[in-house]
Amino acid sequence: MSQELDFRFEKFEEYYGDIDQVKKHMDNCNICNAKLVQTHLSDFKNLIVQETARCPECGQGNKKMIHIIN
């Protein structure tokens, strides 16, 4: 039984290292290191962007993040 992840709020504390390490953490799959396919849904009334990401190679995904845009 797979467990659906709920959206979680982005915390900038989880990003560390130089710019290349941060980009890799955000853009690549943590299982197979392939580029993630990301989709974004803007909600300007509540000043948030909902991001979902899925790996096309291994199928790992459902990374769900909420970005605050204030």
C-alpha positions in Angstrom: 0.0 0.0 0.0 1.5 3.3 -1.1 1.2 6.3 1.2 0.2 9.6 -0.4 2.3 12.5 0.8 0.6 15.7 1.8 2.0 19.1 0.7 4.7 20.4 3.1 6.0 23.9 3.4 9.4 24.7 2.0 12.1 25.3 4.6 15.2 26.9 3.4 17.2 25.3 6.2 17.2 22.0 4.3 19.3 23.5 1.5 23.0 23.6 2.3 26.3 23.6 0.4 27.2 25.5 -2.7 24.9 26.5 -5.6 25.5 23.2 -7.5 24.6 21.1 -4.5 21.4 23.0 -3.8 20.4 22.8 -7.5 21.0 19.0 -7.5 18.9 18.6 -4.3 16.0 20.5 -5.9 16.1 19.3 -9.5 17.3 15.7 -9.3 15.8 12.4 -8.0 17.3 11.3 -4.7 17.1 7.6 -5.8 18.4 7.5 -9.4 19.7 11.1 -9.9 17.6 11.7 -13.0 16.0 15.1 -13.7 12.6 15.5 -12.0 9.5 16.6 -13.9 8.0 19.5 -11.9 4.6 21.1 -12.2 3.5 24.3 -10.5 0.1 25.6 -9.6 0.0 29.3 -8.6 -2.5 30.6 -6.0 -2.1 34.3 -5.9 -5.0 34.9 -3.6 -3.3 33.0 -0.8 0.3 33.9 -2.0 1.5 30.3 -2.5 2.7 28.1 -5.3 2.1 24.3 -5.1 4.9 22.3 -6.6 4.8 18.5 -7.4 7.7 16.6 -8.8 8.0 13.1 -10.2 10.9 11.1 -11.6 10.4 9.8 -15.2 13.1 7.2 -14.8 12.3 5.3 -11.6 8.8 6.6 -11.0 9.8 7.8 -7.5 8.0 11.0 -6.8 5.0 12.7 -5.5 7.3 15.3 -3.9 4.8 17.9 -2.9 6.0 21.3 -1.7 4.3 24.7 -1.0 6.3 27.8 -1.7 5.3 31.0 0.0 5.4 34.0 -2.4 5.3 37.1 -0.2 
